[in-house]
Amino acid sequence: MRKFAALGAVAVLGLAGQTFAAEGFSYNLVEASYVNTDIDGIGDGNGLGLAGSVAILPNFHGFASYSKVDLGGGFDLSLSSLGVGVNWPLNPSLDLVSGLSYERMKIDYLGSESGFGLHAGLRGRVAERMELTGNVKYVDFGHGADDLVLNLGGRYYFTDALAAGLDFSKYDDSDMNTWKLTVRYDFGRR
């Protein structure tokens, strides 16, 4: 049921896209985040994250992210992602974004897993300086270890290059929730 709700959230954001008004998006950006993660049965902790993307061709971009959270009791959670994405402009203020990535998750003393991720979602502008994102991501680490992740976020641009925002990620099968308070620097036209 939660998987259908996640897909529904992306669809609602898509329907709202007709009300967005601005011009195109940049995929040349870097972000730094304060991260809070809660994993049922393991712990709750805080840490830092870095992410970025770079435009390769007009509708293709590369992206990477890394975060590390101290869960207490000597346990650290590290998440990293490296991939390529495609962005299709649906109108000047709404992009359909998808991607394929290499994923790695490591929890100290419990081991690490590597696999692949697939995501699809929307990136849109609801006001001149306000941007919203929503996507659904499927991650497969093999050995029956897969998960569906709902990601929602928003950014407010103080200038054409500098923004701050909040992101929320809900992992369906692993009972993990993550909040990020983010600062973004955008190198391109937004």
C-alpha positions as CSV (number, residue, x, y, z in Angstrom):
1,M,0.0,0.0,0.0
2,R,2.8,2.4,0.8
3,K,4.4,1.9,-2.6
4,F,1.1,3.0,-4.3
5,A,1.0,6.1,-2.0
6,A,4.5,7.0,-3.0
7,L,3.7,6.7,-6.7
8,G,0.5,8.7,-6.0
9,A,2.6,11.5,-4.4
10,V,4.8,11.8,-7.5
11,A,1.6,11.9,-9.7
12,V,0.1,14.7,-7.6
13,L,3.3,16.8,-7.9
14,G,3.1,16.2,-11.7
15,L,-0.5,17.5,-11.9
16,A,0.5,20.5,-10.0
17,G,3.2,21.2,-12.5
18,Q,0.8,23.2,-14.7
19,T,0.8,26.0,-12.1
20,F,4.6,26.4,-12.0
21,A,6.1,29.5,-13.6
22,A,9.8,30.1,-14.4
23,E,12.5,29.0,-16.8
24,G,14.4,25.7,-16.8
25,F,16.7,24.1,-14.3
26,S,20.4,23.8,-13.7
27,Y,22.0,20.4,-13.0
28,N,25.3,22.0,-12.0
29,L,25.1,22.2,-8.2
30,V,26.7,21.2,-4.9
31,E,24.9,20.7,-1.6
32,A,26.0,20.3,2.1
33,S,23.5,18.9,4.6
34,Y,23.0,18.3,8.3
35,V,21.4,14.8,8.4
36,N,19.2,13.1,11.0
37,T,18.4,9.4,10.5
38,D,16.3,7.1,12.6
39,I,16.4,3.3,12.0
40,D,13.9,1.2,14.1
41,G,15.8,-1.3,16.3
42,I,19.2,0.3,15.7
43,G,19.1,3.9,16.7
44,D,18.7,7.6,15.9
45,G,21.7,9.8,15.0
46,N,23.0,12.9,13.3
47,G,25.7,13.6,10.8
48,L,26.7,15.4,7.6
49,G,26.2,14.9,3.9
50,L,27.5,16.1,0.6
51,A,25.9,15.9,-2.8
52,G,26.2,17.3,-6.2
53,S,25.4,17.0,-9.9
54,V,27.0,18.1,-13.1
55,A,25.3,18.5,-16.6
56,I,27.0,16.3,-19.1
57,L,24.8,17.0,-22.1
58,P,21.6,19.2,-22.3
59,N,19.4,16.4,-20.9
60,F,21.9,14.2,-19.1
61,H,23.7,14.7,-15.8
62,G,26.0,12.8,-13.4
63,F,25.3,12.9,-9.7
64,A,26.9,11.7,-6.5
65,S,26.1,11.8,-2.8
66,Y,27.7,10.7,0.5
67,S,26.4,11.0,4.1
68,K,27.7,9.6,7.4
69,V,25.5,9.5,10.5
70,D,26.6,8.6,14.1
71,L,23.9,6.3,15.4
72,G,25.5,6.0,18.9
73,G,27.0,3.0,20.6
74,G,29.9,3.0,18.1
75,F,27.6,2.5,15.1
76,D,28.0,4.8,12.0
77,L,25.8,4.6,9.0
78,S,27.4,5.6,5.6
79,L,25.3,6.0,2.4
80,S,26.8,6.7,-1.0
81,S,25.4,6.9,-4.5
82,L,27.1,7.6,-7.9
83,G,25.1,7.6,-11.1
84,V,23.8,9.2,-14.3
85,G,20.5,10.8,-14.8
86,V,18.2,12.0,-17.6
87,N,16.1,15.2,-17.2
88,W,13.1,15.7,-19.6
89,P,11.6,19.2,-19.5
90,L,7.8,18.9,-19.4
91,N,7.4,22.7,-19.4
92,P,9.8,25.5,-18.5
93,S,9.3,25.0,-14.8
94,L,8.8,21.2,-14.5
95,D,11.3,18.4,-15.3
96,L,10.8,14.6,-15.2
97,V,14.0,13.2,-13.8
98,S,15.2,9.6,-13.8
99,G,18.5,7.9,-13.1
100,L,20.5,4.8,-12.6
101,S,23.1,4.6,-9.8
102,Y,25.6,2.5,-7.9
103,E,24.6,2.4,-4.2
104,R,26.5,1.5,-1.1
105,M,25.3,1.2,2.5
106,K,27.5,0.5,5.4
107,I,26.7,0.2,9.2
108,D,29.8,-0.3,11.3
109,Y,30.1,-3.8,12.8
110,L,27.1,-5.0,10.8
111,G,28.7,-4.9,7.4
112,S,28.1,-3.2,4.0
113,E,26.1,-3.9,1.0
114,S,26.5,-2.6,-2.6
115,G,24.0,-2.7,-5.4
116,F,22.1,-0.5,-7.9
117,G,19.3,2.1,-7.7
118,L,16.7,3.3,-10.1
119,H,14.7,6.5,-9.5
120,A,12.1,8.6,-11.2
121,G,10.4,11.8,-10.1
122,L,9.6,15.4,-10.7
123,R,11.5,18.7,-10.1
124,G,9.3,21.8,-10.3
125,R,9.1,25.4,-9.3
126,V,6.0,26.6,-7.4
127,A,7.1,30.2,-7.2
128,E,9.9,32.3,-8.5
129,R,12.3,31.3,-5.7
130,M,10.7,28.0,-4.4
131,E,11.5,24.6,-5.9
132,L,9.9,21.2,-4.9
133,T,11.1,17.7,-5.7
134,G,9.6,14.3,-5.3
135,N,10.8,10.9,-6.5
136,V,10.5,7.2,-5.9
137,K,13.7,5.2,-5.8
138,Y,14.2,1.4,-6.0
139,V,17.4,0.1,-4.4
140,D,18.5,-3.5,-4.8
141,F,21.5,-4.8,-2.8
142,G,21.0,-8.4,-4.0
143,H,20.4,-11.4,-1.7
144,G,16.7,-10.3,-1.4
145,A,17.8,-7.0,0.2
146,D,15.9,-4.4,-1.7
147,D,13.9,-1.3,-0.7
148,L,11.6,1.4,-2.1
149,V,12.4,4.9,-1.0
150,L,10.1,8.0,-1.1
151,N,12.0,11.3,-1.3
152,L,10.4,14.7,-0.9
153,G,12.1,18.0,-0.7
154,G,12.0,21.7,-1.2
155,R,14.5,24.6,-1.8
156,Y,14.1,28.3,-1.3
157,Y,16.5,30.4,-3.4
158,F,17.8,33.5,-1.6
159,T,19.7,34.5,-4.7
160,D,20.0,32.9,-8.1
161,A,22.8,30.7,-6.9
162,L,22.2,30.1,-3.1
163,A,19.4,28.1,-1.7
164,A,18.4,26.3,1.6
165,G,16.0,23.5,2.0
166,L,14.6,20.5,3.7
167,D,14.4,16.9,2.5
168,F,12.6,13.8,3.9
169,S,13.3,10.2,2.9
170,K,11.2,7.2,3.9
171,Y,12.6,3.7,3.4
172,D,9.6,1.3,3.0
173,D,11.2,-2.1,4.1
174,S,14.1,-1.1,6.3
175,D,12.0,1.2,8.6
176,M,14.5,4.1,8.2
177,N,13.5,7.8,8.0
178,T,16.0,10.6,7.2
179,W,15.7,14.4,7.4
180,K,18.2,16.7,5.8
181,L,18.6,20.4,6.3
182,T,20.5,21.5,3.2
183,V,22.4,24.5,1.7
184,R,22.8,24.5,-2.1
185,Y,25.1,26.4,-4.4
186,D,23.9,26.4,-8.0
187,F,26.6,27.0,-10.6
188,G,24.2,27.3,-13.6
189,R,21.0,28.9,-14.6
190,R,18.2,27.8,-12.4
